[in-house]
């Protein structure tokens, strides 16, 4: 909502913040099945537009406390139903994954800003780092890893969703002397024939283009 208002109002978007807040607090939320204002105060907001809807009824004293308690119970049940519904959606795509102490796993690199990253940043950064040995199982869905000294500032316990089993064979190793690297690793492409040609127009310029094989 705030992003759309910034786009619509441009440079004066900050002057509309009170109206944006009012609109958000009085908008219907699917999780609680009412507006945040109604959930907080137990009644719908009475804006100057709907003064005629106020009437003469007032809820005070014990009636107000009882009505508020009933509202809280209803909202809690609605929030639980919303959480259960979201959990059912996530469980459809989730596969049971368990590891044993001593297994070697790969650790998923966090893509979020503000979270510790490993290695270089950008599109070419690795999605998984490791492998690391599992030292201990912490609860049903968390594992403690043996991290190197370079990652000593990172908490060593991770959720199972951030881990992937390493399938590499520890017994298979390639000795360094068997790896040969050529000194000249360059490859120069030379055109064989012209396949097509044309002219690309860019504003007032004309750029000749040639397709070669």
N, CA and C of each residue as an Amber inpcrd file, in Angstrom:
protein
   639
   0.8290000  -1.2010000   0.0000000   0.0000000   0.0000000   0.0000000
   0.8660000   1.2540000   0.0000000   1.9240000   1.2550000   0.8310000
   2.8040000   2.4160000   0.9010000   3.5450000   2.6150000  -0.4140000
   3.9740000   1.5200000  -1.0490000   4.6950000   1.6390000  -2.3090000
   3.8170000   2.2320000  -3.3990000   2.5590000   1.7930000  -3.4770000
   1.6610000   2.3330000  -4.4940000   1.3830000   3.8090000  -4.2550000
   1.2910000   4.2130000  -2.9770000   1.0480000   5.6260000  -2.6820000
   2.2590000   6.4790000  -3.0250000   3.4630000   5.9360000  -2.8030000
   4.6710000   6.6770000  -3.1580000   4.7200000   6.9110000  -4.6600000
   4.3230000   5.8910000  -5.4320000   4.3230000   6.0380000  -6.8880000
   3.2760000   7.0550000  -7.3310000   2.1010000   7.0400000  -6.7040000
   1.0170000   7.9320000  -7.1210000   1.2650000   9.3730000  -6.7050000
   1.7440000   9.5810000  -5.4610000   1.8770000  10.9390000  -4.9370000
   3.2290000  11.5650000  -5.2310000   4.2130000  10.7730000  -5.6170000
   5.5120000  11.3240000  -5.9710000   6.2510000  11.8890000  -4.7720000
   6.7770000  13.1080000  -4.9240000   7.5980000  13.7080000  -3.8840000
   6.8530000  14.1090000  -2.6380000   5.5300000  14.2150000  -2.6900000
   4.7570000  14.6460000  -1.5200000   4.1150000  13.4750000  -0.7910000
   4.6760000  12.2740000  -0.9510000   4.0400000  11.0920000  -0.3680000
   4.0260000  11.1340000   1.1460000   5.0370000  11.7880000   1.7700000
   5.1000000  11.7830000   3.2280000   3.9730000  12.5780000   3.8600000
   3.4010000  13.5360000   3.1250000   2.2850000  14.3150000   3.6750000
   0.9970000  13.5000000   3.7270000   0.9740000  12.3800000   3.0210000
  -0.2250000  11.5420000   2.9930000  -0.1180000  10.3480000   3.9400000
   0.9420000  10.2690000   4.7450000   1.1170000   9.1370000   5.6480000
  -0.0430000   8.9600000   6.6280000  -0.5830000  10.0310000   7.2380000
  -1.7270000   9.8230000   8.1440000  -2.9280000   9.1790000   7.4520000
  -3.1880000   9.5680000   6.2020000  -4.3110000   8.9780000   5.4750000
  -4.0270000   7.5190000   5.1050000  -2.7540000   7.2300000   4.7780000
  -2.3770000   5.8520000   4.4670000  -2.5480000   4.9700000   5.7000000
  -2.1090000   5.4750000   6.8550000  -2.2570000   4.7150000   8.0990000
  -3.7260000   4.4910000   8.4340000  -4.5410000   5.5280000   8.2390000
  -5.9720000   5.3990000   8.5170000  -6.6030000   4.3530000   7.5950000
  -6.2160000   4.3780000   6.3210000  -6.7720000   3.4200000   5.3700000
  -6.3540000   1.9920000   5.7090000  -5.0990000   1.8200000   6.1170000
  -4.6180000   0.4740000   6.4530000  -5.3100000  -0.0640000   7.7020000
  -5.4450000   0.7730000   8.7190000  -6.0530000   0.3260000   9.9780000
  -7.5350000   0.0240000   9.8350000  -8.1620000   0.5090000   8.7760000
  -9.5850000   0.2740000   8.5840000  -9.8700000  -0.6140000   7.3760000
  -8.8290000  -1.2850000   6.8840000  -9.0000000  -2.2260000   5.7780000
  -9.2270000  -3.6310000   6.3270000  -9.9980000  -4.4100000   5.6020000
 -10.3290000  -5.7760000   6.0230000  -9.1140000  -6.6780000   5.8730000
  -8.7740000  -7.4310000   6.9290000  -7.6740000  -8.3810000   6.9110000
  -8.2360000  -9.7950000   6.9270000  -7.7720000 -10.6020000   5.9910000
  -8.3080000 -11.9550000   5.8670000  -8.0000000 -12.8100000   7.0880000
  -6.8180000 -12.6200000   7.6920000  -6.4180000 -13.4780000   8.8090000
  -7.3380000 -13.3250000  10.0080000  -7.6520000 -12.0840000  10.3700000
  -8.5030000 -11.8380000  11.5430000  -9.9470000 -11.5730000  11.1520000
 -10.2190000 -11.4990000   9.8370000 -11.5720000 -11.3110000   9.3030000
 -12.2280000 -10.0380000   9.8310000 -11.4270000  -9.0220000  10.0110000
 -11.9320000  -7.7000000  10.3900000 -10.7930000  -6.7140000  10.2180000
 -11.0570000  -5.4420000  10.4800000 -10.0320000  -4.4150000  10.3690000
  -9.1970000  -4.3660000  11.6480000  -7.9170000  -3.9380000  11.5760000
  -7.1050000  -3.8230000  12.7940000  -7.7160000  -2.8920000  13.8310000
  -8.3710000  -1.8170000  13.3970000  -9.0130000  -0.9010000  14.3390000
 -10.1080000  -1.6220000  15.1180000 -10.9110000  -2.4060000  14.4200000
 -11.9850000  -3.1370000  15.0840000 -11.4330000  -4.1990000  16.0210000
 -10.3110000  -4.8110000  15.6420000  -9.7050000  -5.8110000  16.5180000
  -9.1420000  -5.1870000  17.7890000  -8.6520000  -3.9490000  17.6920000
  -8.0440000  -3.2890000  18.8480000  -9.0790000  -2.6900000  19.7860000
 -10.1010000  -2.0380000  19.2200000 -11.0640000  -1.3050000  20.0430000
 -12.4060000  -2.0120000  20.1800000 -12.6040000  -3.1080000  19.4600000
 -13.8470000  -3.8450000  19.5980000 -15.0230000  -3.2530000  18.8590000
 -14.8210000  -2.2680000  18.0520000 -15.8980000  -1.6480000  17.2740000
 -15.2970000  -1.0980000  15.9930000 -16.1490000  -0.8390000  15.0270000
 -15.6950000  -0.2700000  13.7680000 -15.3870000   1.2110000  13.9350000
 -14.4960000   1.7020000  13.0960000 -14.0990000   3.1020000  13.1760000
 -15.2540000   4.0070000  12.7700000 -15.4280000   5.0850000  13.5390000
 -16.4870000   6.0520000  13.2490000 -15.8390000   7.3100000  12.6790000
 -15.7780000   7.3650000  11.3840000 -15.1880000   8.5170000  10.7140000
 -16.2460000   9.5890000  10.5070000 -15.8470000  10.8290000  10.1780000
 -16.8390000  11.8920000   9.9250000 -17.8130000  11.5560000   8.8140000
 -17.4590000  10.5860000   7.9710000 -18.3450000  10.2370000   6.8680000
 -19.5630000   9.4630000   7.3600000 -19.4340000   8.7350000   8.4790000
 -20.5060000   7.8450000   8.9240000 -21.0300000   8.2410000  10.3030000
 -21.1460000   9.5450000  10.5670000 -21.6950000   9.9700000  11.8590000
 -23.1430000   9.5120000  12.0170000 -23.8480000   9.3600000  10.8920000
 -25.2550000   8.9580000  10.9870000 -25.4160000   7.5070000  11.4130000
 -24.3370000   6.7290000  11.3650000 -24.4250000   5.3250000  11.7320000
 -24.1540000   5.0830000  13.2110000 -23.8450000   6.1360000  13.9700000
 -23.4820000   5.9580000  15.3760000 -24.6800000   5.5150000  16.1950000
 -25.7670000   6.2300000  16.0740000 -26.9520000   5.8960000  16.8580000
 -26.7870000   6.3090000  18.3090000 -27.6420000   5.7880000  19.1530000
 -27.6270000   6.1310000  20.5710000 -27.0900000   5.0120000  21.4490000
 -26.7380000   3.8650000  20.8670000 -26.3020000   2.7290000  21.6790000
 -24.8740000   2.9330000  22.1550000 -24.6070000   2.5950000  23.3990000
 -23.2830000   2.6690000  23.9860000 -23.0330000   1.4150000  24.8060000
 -21.7840000   0.9380000  24.7750000 -21.4000000  -0.2400000  25.5400000
 -20.3830000   0.1930000  26.5770000 -20.7200000   0.0980000  27.8510000
 -19.8380000   0.5560000  28.9200000 -19.7860000  -0.5110000  30.0070000
 -18.8020000  -0.3440000  30.9070000 -18.7150000  -1.1870000  32.0860000
 -18.4670000  -2.6400000  31.7600000 -19.1030000  -3.5500000  32.5320000
 -18.8750000  -4.9960000  32.3420000 -19.2250000  -5.4830000  30.9470000
 -20.2130000  -4.8470000  30.3050000 -20.5810000  -5.2670000  28.9560000
 -19.4230000  -5.0510000  27.9850000 -18.7040000  -3.9210000  28.1610000
 -17.5620000  -3.6340000  27.2950000 -16.4550000  -4.6660000  27.5060000
 -16.1990000  -5.0290000  28.7720000 -15.1590000  -6.0160000  29.0630000
 -15.5210000  -7.3740000  28.4690000 -16.7810000  -7.7740000  28.6230000
 -17.2140000  -9.0630000  28.0930000 -17.1370000  -9.0920000  26.5710000
 -17.5600000  -8.0010000  25.9460000 -17.5170000  -7.9440000  24.4750000
 -16.0790000  -7.9580000  23.9730000 -15.1780000  -7.2540000  24.6900000
 -13.7710000  -7.2560000  24.2950000 -13.1610000  -8.6430000  24.4330000
 -13.4840000  -9.3380000  25.5210000 -12.9690000 -10.6960000  25.7240000
 -13.4650000 -11.6400000  24.6330000 -14.7250000 -11.4990000  24.2660000
 -15.2670000 -12.3340000  23.1910000 -14.5670000 -12.0480000  21.8700000
 -14.2920000 -10.7550000  21.6090000 -13.5970000 -10.3850000  20.3710000
 -12.1990000 -10.9950000  20.3400000 -11.4920000 -10.9450000  21.4790000
 -10.1340000 -11.4950000  21.5280000 -10.1500000 -12.9950000  21.2500000
 -11.1130000 -13.6980000  21.8310000 -11.2170000 -15.1410000  21.6010000
 -11.4900000 -15.4480000  20.1310000 -12.3740000 -14.6730000  19.5270000
 -12.7000000 -14.8870000  18.1140000 -11.4890000 -14.6180000  17.2300000
 -10.7630000 -13.5210000  17.5220000  -9.5950000 -13.1590000  16.7130000
  -8.5020000 -14.2100000  16.8520000  -8.2940000 -14.7230000  18.0710000
  -7.2840000 -15.7630000  18.2650000  -7.6190000 -17.0280000  17.4800000
  -8.8780000 -17.4020000  17.4700000  -9.2760000 -18.5890000  16.6990000
  -9.1140000 -18.3570000  15.2020000  -9.3910000 -17.1370000  14.7500000
  -9.2180000 -16.8320000  13.3310000  -7.7480000 -16.8420000  12.9390000
  -6.8820000 -16.2960000  13.8040000  -5.4540000 -16.3080000  13.5160000
  -4.9150000 -17.7360000  13.4830000  -5.3820000 -18.5860000  14.3850000
  -4.9470000 -19.9800000  14.3820000  -5.3970000 -20.6880000  13.1060000
  -6.6180000 -20.3920000  12.6680000  -7.0980000 -20.9910000  11.4260000
  -6.2650000 -20.5280000  10.2380000  -5.8750000 -19.2370000  10.2420000
  -5.0440000 -18.7200000   9.1530000  -3.6600000 -19.3670000   9.1730000
  -3.0690000 -19.5410000  10.3730000  -1.7610000 -20.1990000  10.4660000
  -1.8370000 -21.6490000  10.0080000  -2.8950000 -22.3440000  10.4030000
  -3.0490000 -23.7370000   9.9800000  -3.2160000 -23.8370000   8.4650000
  -3.9380000 -22.8820000   7.8840000  -4.1240000 -22.8900000   6.4340000
  -2.7970000 -22.6380000   5.7150000  -2.0100000 -21.6740000   6.2100000
  -0.7140000 -21.4020000   5.5990000   0.2430000 -22.5780000   5.7870000
   0.1640000 -23.2500000   6.9490000   1.0170000 -24.4110000   7.1950000
   0.6670000 -25.5530000   6.2450000  -0.6180000 -25.7260000   5.9700000
  -1.0190000 -26.7900000   5.0460000  -0.4880000 -26.5310000   3.6460000
  -0.4470000 -25.2420000   3.2300000   0.1180000 -24.9190000   1.9250000
   1.6120000 -25.2400000   1.8820000   2.3260000 -24.9070000   2.9650000
   3.7690000 -25.1530000   2.9970000   4.0840000 -26.6390000   3.0910000
   3.2610000 -27.4020000   3.8090000   3.5230000 -28.8350000   3.9740000
   3.3740000 -29.6020000   2.6670000   2.6060000 -29.0700000   1.7290000
   2.4490000 -29.7600000   0.4470000   3.7580000 -29.8050000  -0.3290000
   4.5880000 -28.7760000  -0.1710000   5.8570000 -28.7100000  -0.8960000
   7.0450000 -29.1800000  -0.0490000   6.8160000 -29.4470000   1.2210000
   7.9080000 -29.8190000   2.1080000   8.1120000 -31.3300000   2.1090000
   9.3640000 -31.7350000   2.0300000   9.7180000 -33.1480000   2.0740000
  10.4250000 -33.4440000   3.3940000  10.1160000 -34.5720000   4.0190000
  10.7990000 -34.9110000   5.2780000  12.2850000 -35.1260000   5.0340000
  13.1150000 -34.4670000   5.8220000  14.5610000 -34.5250000   5.6440000
  15.2170000 -34.6580000   7.0100000  16.0120000 -35.7000000   7.1730000
  16.7060000 -35.9430000   8.4260000  18.1590000 -36.3090000   8.1380000
  19.0320000 -35.9350000   9.0810000  20.4510000 -36.2510000   8.9780000
  20.8970000 -36.9480000  10.2580000  22.0380000 -37.6060000  10.1650000
  22.6340000 -38.2690000  11.3130000  23.9080000 -37.5340000  11.7290000
  24.2520000 -37.6820000  12.9980000  25.4900000 -37.0770000  13.4880000
  26.6710000 -37.6940000  12.7440000  27.5360000 -36.8460000  12.2090000
  28.6650000 -37.3000000  11.4130000  28.4620000 -37.1290000   9.9250000
  27.2170000 -36.9170000   9.4820000  26.9630000 -36.6720000   8.0620000
  27.5600000 -35.3390000   7.6430000  27.8980000 -35.2430000   6.3810000
  28.4220000 -33.9960000   5.8170000  27.3340000 -33.3770000   4.9530000
  27.0710000 -32.1000000   5.1960000  25.9870000 -31.4030000   4.5110000
  26.5030000 -30.0980000   3.9270000  25.7740000 -29.6030000   2.9350000
  26.0300000 -28.2900000   2.3520000  25.1020000 -27.2780000   2.9930000
  25.6040000 -26.0750000   3.2030000  24.8490000 -25.0150000   3.8700000
  24.3810000 -24.0020000   2.8420000  23.0970000 -23.7050000   2.8640000
  22.5190000 -22.7570000   1.9220000  22.9610000 -21.3450000   2.2520000
  23.3830000 -20.6000000   1.2280000  23.8100000 -19.2200000   1.4040000
  22.5840000 -18.3370000   1.4690000  22.5170000 -17.4770000   2.4660000
  21.3400000 -16.6310000   2.6430000  21.3470000 -15.5070000   1.6270000
  20.2500000 -15.3070000   0.8640000  20.1980000 -14.2340000  -0.1290000
  19.6530000 -12.9320000   0.4120000  19.2550000 -12.8810000   1.7030000
  18.5890000 -11.7020000   2.2220000  19.5930000 -10.6680000   2.6930000
  19.2430000  -9.4420000   2.5410000  20.0890000  -8.3450000   2.9890000
  20.0740000  -8.2820000   4.5050000  21.2320000  -8.0330000   5.1020000
  21.3280000  -7.9430000   6.5420000  21.6960000  -9.2500000   7.2050000
  21.7300000 -10.3580000   6.4410000  22.1060000 -11.6580000   6.9750000
  23.5260000 -11.9550000   6.5170000  24.2760000 -12.6530000   7.3500000
  25.6690000 -12.9390000   7.0320000  25.7640000 -13.7060000   5.7210000
  26.6330000 -13.2420000   4.8430000  26.8420000 -13.8960000   3.5590000
  28.1890000 -14.6130000   3.5820000  28.3600000 -15.5580000   2.6840000
  29.6070000 -16.2850000   2.5570000  30.1710000 -16.0160000   1.1750000
  31.4620000 -15.6850000   1.1160000  32.0920000 -15.5090000  -0.1840000
  31.6600000 -14.2330000  -0.8740000  31.7920000 -14.2310000  -2.1970000
  31.4810000 -13.0500000  -2.9730000  29.9840000 -12.8910000  -3.1670000
  29.5730000 -11.6470000  -3.4260000  28.1680000 -11.3510000  -3.6110000
  27.8410000 -11.3140000  -5.1010000  26.5550000 -11.2720000  -5.4060000
  26.1300000 -11.1500000  -6.7840000  25.5250000 -12.4330000  -7.3120000
  25.2110000 -12.4060000  -8.6170000  24.5490000 -13.5490000  -9.2380000
  25.4410000 -14.7810000  -9.3160000  26.7640000 -14.5690000  -9.3590000
  27.6800000 -15.6950000  -9.4870000  28.0800000 -16.2840000  -8.1450000
  27.5510000 -15.7530000  -7.0490000  27.8800000 -16.2870000  -5.7310000
  27.3000000 -17.6920000  -5.5830000  27.9950000 -18.5840000  -4.9090000
  27.4880000 -19.9600000  -4.7560000  26.2350000 -19.9950000  -3.8990000
  25.3210000 -20.9020000  -4.2300000  24.0950000 -21.0510000  -3.4540000
  24.3030000 -21.9160000  -2.2190000  25.2880000 -22.7810000  -2.2580000
  25.6010000 -23.6430000  -1.1170000  27.1070000 -23.6130000  -0.8840000
  27.4970000 -23.6850000   0.3790000  28.9080000 -23.7390000   0.7510000
  29.1080000 -24.9640000   1.6310000  30.3540000 -25.4080000   1.7060000
  30.6430000 -26.5750000   2.5230000  31.4420000 -27.6030000   1.7410000
  31.3840000 -28.8560000   2.1270000  30.4820000 -29.4420000   3.1350000
  30.9890000 -29.2630000   4.5600000  30.0510000 -29.3890000   5.5270000
  30.3530000 -29.2880000   6.9400000  29.8110000 -30.5300000   7.6500000
  30.4920000 -30.9100000   8.6970000  30.0970000 -32.0990000   9.4580000
  29.0510000 -31.7420000  10.5110000  28.0610000 -32.6170000  10.6730000
  27.0250000 -32.4280000  11.6910000  27.5490000 -32.9430000  13.0230000
  27.5390000 -32.0550000  14.0290000  28.0200000 -32.4130000  15.3560000
  26.9090000 -32.8800000  16.2820000  25.7280000 -32.2690000  16.1350000
  24.6550000 -32.5660000  17.0880000  23.3180000 -32.2010000  16.4670000
  22.2950000 -32.9320000  16.8640000  20.9370000 -32.6030000  16.4460000
  20.2620000 -31.8000000  17.5460000  19.7840000 -30.6060000  17.1900000
  19.1390000 -29.7130000  18.1490000  17.6470000 -29.7160000  17.8550000
  16.8790000 -30.4810000  18.5920000  15.4480000 -30.5300000  18.3380000
  15.1400000 -31.3420000  17.0960000  13.8870000 -31.3250000  16.6580000
  13.4890000 -32.1530000  15.5080000  13.9050000 -31.5920000  14.1550000
  14.1650000 -30.2750000  14.0470000  14.4030000 -29.6780000  12.7240000
  15.6400000 -28.7910000  12.6900000  16.5640000 -28.9190000  13.6180000
  17.7610000 -28.0760000  13.6440000  18.9860000 -28.9400000  13.9150000
  20.1300000 -28.4990000  13.3480000  21.3700000 -29.2500000  13.4820000
  22.5200000 -28.2870000  13.7540000  23.4650000 -28.7640000  14.5480000
  24.6700000 -27.9990000  14.8580000  25.7960000 -28.4850000  13.9600000
  26.4660000 -27.5480000  13.2740000  27.4960000 -27.8930000  12.3030000
  28.8790000 -27.5360000  12.8270000  29.8740000 -28.2270000  12.3130000
  31.2700000 -27.9250000  12.6100000  31.7730000 -26.9460000  11.5570000
  31.8030000 -25.6730000  11.9080000  32.1880000 -24.6230000  10.9710000
  33.6780000 -24.3280000  11.0930000  34.3050000 -23.8850000  10.0050000
  35.7270000 -23.5400000  10.0630000  35.9550000 -22.2450000  10.8280000
  37.2240000 -21.9300000  11.0250000  37.5760000 -20.7260000  11.7890000
  37.1100000 -19.4740000  11.0640000  37.0820000 -19.5020000   9.7320000
  36.6670000 -18.3190000   8.9750000  35.2210000 -17.9400000   9.2590000
  34.4000000 -18.8930000   9.6930000  32.9830000 -18.6370000   9.9680000
  32.6930000 -18.6710000  11.4610000  33.6680000 -18.2760000  12.2670000
  33.4840000 -18.3070000  13.7160000  32.4530000 -17.2980000  14.1970000
  32.1940000 -16.2450000  13.4130000  31.2050000 -15.2410000  13.8120000
  29.7880000 -15.6210000  13.4150000  29.6010000 -16.8070000  12.8320000
  28.2840000 -17.2730000  12.4060000  27.7670000 -18.2920000  13.4160000
  26.4880000 -18.1740000  13.7720000  25.8800000 -19.1470000  14.6830000
  25.8880000 -20.5230000  14.0320000  26.3030000 -21.5320000  14.7800000
  26.5590000 -22.8510000  14.1950000  25.3490000 -23.7710000  14.1650000
  24.1580000 -23.2940000  14.4870000  22.9430000 -24.1090000  14.4540000
  22.0380000 -23.6160000  13.3360000  21.5560000 -24.5400000  12.4840000
  20.7840000 -24.1560000  11.3060000  19.5510000 -25.0400000  11.1800000
  18.5120000 -24.4600000  10.5610000  17.2820000 -25.2000000  10.2880000
  17.5260000 -26.1840000   9.1510000  16.7700000 -27.2770000   9.1660000
  16.9770000 -28.3280000   8.1750000  16.6990000 -27.8420000   6.7580000
  15.8710000 -26.8120000   6.6040000  15.5760000 -26.2830000   5.2720000
  16.7810000 -25.6040000   4.6390000  17.7920000 -25.2310000   5.4380000
  18.9920000 -24.5870000   4.9150000  20.1190000 -25.5740000   4.6400000
  19.8440000 -26.8550000   4.7600000  20.8790000 -27.8680000   4.5940000
  20.5530000 -28.7870000   3.4200000  21.6020000 -29.3140000   2.8120000
  21.4680000 -30.2910000   1.7270000  22.5620000 -31.3380000   1.9140000
  22.1840000 -32.5910000   1.7630000  23.1390000 -33.6660000   1.9900000
  24.2230000 -33.6680000   0.9190000  25.4610000 -33.8120000   1.3620000
  26.5990000 -33.8810000   0.4440000  26.7930000 -35.3340000   0.0210000
  26.7220000 -35.5940000  -1.2690000  26.8030000 -36.9550000  -1.8010000
  28.1990000 -37.3240000  -2.2830000  29.1920000 -36.4960000  -1.9950000
  30.5570000 -36.7760000  -2.4460000  31.1450000 -37.9430000  -1.6580000
  31.9480000 -38.7240000  -2.3240000  32.6110000 -39.8660000  -1.6960000
  33.9170000 -39.3870000  -1.0790000  34.0860000 -39.6150000   0.2270000
  35.2900000 -39.1260000   0.9060000  36.5390000 -39.8910000   0.4790000
  36.3690000 -41.1350000   0.0250000  37.5300000 -41.9500000  -0.3350000
  38.1180000 -41.5780000  -1.6890000  37.3330000 -40.9440000  -2.5330000
  37.7970000 -40.5810000  -3.8700000  38.4630000 -39.2100000  -3.8150000
  39.7600000 -39.1750000  -4.0630000  40.5170000 -37.9320000  -4.0620000
  41.4340000 -37.8990000  -5.2750000  41.5820000 -36.7140000  -5.8380000
  42.4630000 -36.5230000  -6.9920000  43.7510000 -35.8740000  -6.5030000
  44.8930000 -36.5420000  -6.6300000  46.1500000 -35.9320000  -6.1720000
  46.5030000 -34.7210000  -7.0140000  47.1050000 -33.7000000  -6.4350000
  47.4060000 -32.4680000  -7.1870000  48.3430000 -32.6920000  -8.3580000
  49.2710000 -33.7080000  -8.2610000  50.2280000 -33.8750000  -9.3550000
  49.5730000 -34.4180000 -10.6150000  48.3660000 -34.9820000 -10.5210000
  47.6810000 -35.5030000 -11.7070000  46.9250000 -34.4260000 -12.4720000
  46.8310000 -33.2370000 -11.9320000  46.1260000 -32.1460000 -12.5930000
  47.1270000 -31.3370000 -13.4000000  46.9010000 -31.2390000 -14.7010000
  47.7890000 -30.5080000 -15.5890000  47.0580000 -29.3030000 -16.1630000
  47.6840000 -28.1510000 -16.0700000  47.1160000 -26.9000000 -16.5690000
  48.0510000 -26.3350000 -17.6280000  47.5260000 -26.0600000 -18.8040000
  48.3320000 -25.5000000 -19.8750000  48.6260000 -24.0310000 -19.5930000
  49.7870000 -23.6010000 -20.0300000  50.1690000 -22.2030000 -19.8260000
  49.3390000 -21.2670000 -20.6850000  49.0510000 -21.6850000 -21.9280000
  48.2740000 -20.8540000 -22.8410000  46.8480000 -21.3890000 -22.8920000
  45.9230000 -20.7110000 -22.2270000  44.5250000 -21.1360000 -22.1710000
  43.6290000 -20.2700000 -23.0460000  44.1840000 -19.5220000 -23.9890000
  43.4060000 -18.6250000 -24.8260000  42.9290000 -19.3470000 -26.0840000
  41.7610000 -18.9400000 -26.5530000  41.2040000 -19.4680000 -27.8000000
  40.7110000 -18.2880000 -28.6270000  41.2560000 -18.1310000 -29.8100000
  40.9390000 -16.9960000 -30.6700000  39.9940000 -17.4630000 -31.7670000
  38.8360000 -16.8330000 -31.8600000  37.8700000 -17.1530000 -32.9050000
  38.1450000 -16.2890000 -34.1370000  38.1210000 -16.9180000 -35.2950000
  38.3470000 -16.2050000 -36.5460000  37.1230000 -16.3890000 -37.4370000
  36.6080000 -15.3080000 -38.0310000  35.4270000 -15.4180000 -38.8970000
  35.7420000 -16.2010000 -40.1700000  34.7630000 -17.0140000 -40.6030000
  34.9300000 -17.8330000 -41.8000000  34.2440000 -17.1820000 -42.9950000
  32.9660000 -16.7700000 -42.8100000  32.2350000 -16.1300000 -43.8950000
  31.1520000 -15.2270000 -43.3200000  30.6750000 -14.2860000 -44.1250000
  29.6020000 -13.3730000 -43.7340000  28.2680000 -14.0330000 -44.0570000
  27.4240000 -14.2050000 -43.0360000  26.1300000 -14.8560000 -43.2040000
  25.0350000 -13.8580000 -43.5660000  25.0660000 -12.6730000 -42.9770000
  24.0150000 -11.6810000 -43.2090000  24.5380000 -10.3260000 -42.7770000
  23.8710000  -9.2760000 -43.2400000  24.2660000  -7.9200000 -42.8510000
  23.0270000  -7.0350000 -42.8660000  23.1170000  -5.9350000 -42.1530000
  22.0080000  -4.9960000 -42.0770000  22.4500000  -3.7060000 -41.4160000
  21.4720000  -2.8030000 -41.2180000  21.7410000  -1.5020000 -40.6090000
  20.7390000  -1.2880000 -39.4820000  21.2350000  -0.9700000 -38.3060000
  20.3870000  -0.6970000 -37.1510000  20.2960000   0.8070000 -36.9510000
  19.0590000   1.3080000 -36.8420000  18.8400000   2.7330000 -36.6480000
  18.7000000   3.0230000 -35.1550000  19.5100000   3.9310000 -34.6610000
  19.4760000   4.3380000 -33.2600000  19.4220000   5.8550000 -33.2120000
  18.1930000   6.3790000 -33.0050000  17.9580000   7.8290000 -33.0370000
  18.4180000   8.3630000 -34.3890000  19.4770000   9.1810000 -34.4080000
  19.9560000   9.7610000 -35.6640000  21.1440000   9.0030000 -36.2360000
  21.5210000   7.9190000 -35.5980000  22.6900000   7.1630000 -36.0540000
  22.2470000   5.9220000 -36.8110000  23.0990000   5.4590000 -37.6850000
  22.8890000   4.2360000 -38.4540000  24.1090000   3.3480000 -38.2260000
  23.8820000   2.1870000 -37.5930000  24.9750000   1.3060000 -37.2030000
  24.9370000   0.0610000 -38.0890000  25.9770000  -0.1670000 -38.8850000
  26.0120000  -1.3830000 -39.7110000  26.2560000  -2.6180000 -38.8420000
  25.5150000  -3.6950000 -39.1110000  25.6280000  -4.9450000 -38.3590000
  25.9420000  -6.0720000 -39.3330000  26.8980000  -6.9170000 -38.9720000
  27.3210000  -8.0300000 -39.8160000  27.2740000  -9.3080000 -38.9870000
  26.6400000 -10.3580000 -39.5200000  26.5960000 -11.6670000 -38.8780000
  27.5900000 -12.5810000 -39.5740000  28.5440000 -13.1130000 -38.8130000
  29.6020000 -13.9410000 -39.3840000  29.5360000 -15.3390000 -38.7790000
  30.1520000 -16.2810000 -39.4640000  30.2450000 -17.6560000 -38.9750000
  31.7140000 -18.0360000 -38.8110000
